[in-house]
Amino acid sequence: MLPLEINAIVDSLNTTQNNSWKFYLRILLLFLLLLVALAAYYYHLQKAVRFEVVQFKSNLVGELLPYGVVLPPGYRLITSGRLNYPVLYLLHGWNGDHNSWAKQTALIQYAAEYQMIIITPEGGNGWYTDSATVPSDQYEAYFLRELIPDVDSRFRTIADRRGRGVAGVSMGGYGALKLGFKHPEKFSFAASISGAVDATARTDDASIMQSFGEPESPVRKSNDLPRLAREFPADREALLPYLYLDCGTEDLWLESNRDFSRVLIERRIVHEYRQLPGNHAWTYWDRQVREVMRIAAERMVAAE
């Protein structure tokens, strides 16, 4: 073979090798770009607030009681895997359900501002009370003995009162404050928006009669919120959660909220009470739930 031919073959081989290296280098660069894009997409997805529903079967109530879960930004990021989060239980009102807050307010949008888990339980029209007339309607026991343990086992929570709060609207506002007084060891924060705080004094609603029974029934007495406040032991007041309540100035429950605040003032129980323009409607509750979340974030411990 002539030298010129050998040189040509060598040049051809070198060119082929160079082209192969360039090809593989392009493939590698494309692969790396794909990995970066996937990582960015993963980060974008996991950094967003997530809402999901847990289909929970209550043994106490004997029914499926789903609950909503709002997970904070970054909850499922690998870098957040060791963080435990405070939890705010947000109770719906009469004729609502576990989806009411997510459907009727900008709750998920507001949640992007905070590093907390928000739980929206199913409470039926049971007034978050163990019914005086229907043995299976144990909505208070369900909340304490089934729901909270299930949430703490499924999610990375701060599983003590330091990182647990409860709030609600109307019926749920009553429920939140009542739970705060009856079980102060469970919560560091309890809040009511437009709370039906005089529920046990009323007899004009079927769900109230079903939950609390006849006037002077033991269940009414043990769940009477103003009475719980008046008779709360003075030597245990320091154990109470931080109490917050507000009500619209055009709300039918305004006077009962004022009266309840007066009871707290007479007992010198630390609390925050606000009267603001608005009525018993979602436009008011949408505005105020954001404020309740802000105060809850201040009063509960931070993610740790």
Beta strands, then each sheet from edge to edge (+ up, - down):
strand 1: 50-54
strand 2: 57-58
strand 3: 63-64
strand 4: 67-71
strand 5: 87-91
strand 6: 117-120
strand 7: 164-169
strand 8: 189-193
strand 9: 242-248
strand 10: 271-276
sheet 1: 1+ 4- 6+ 5+ 7+ 8+ 9+ 10+
sheet 2: 2+ 3-
end
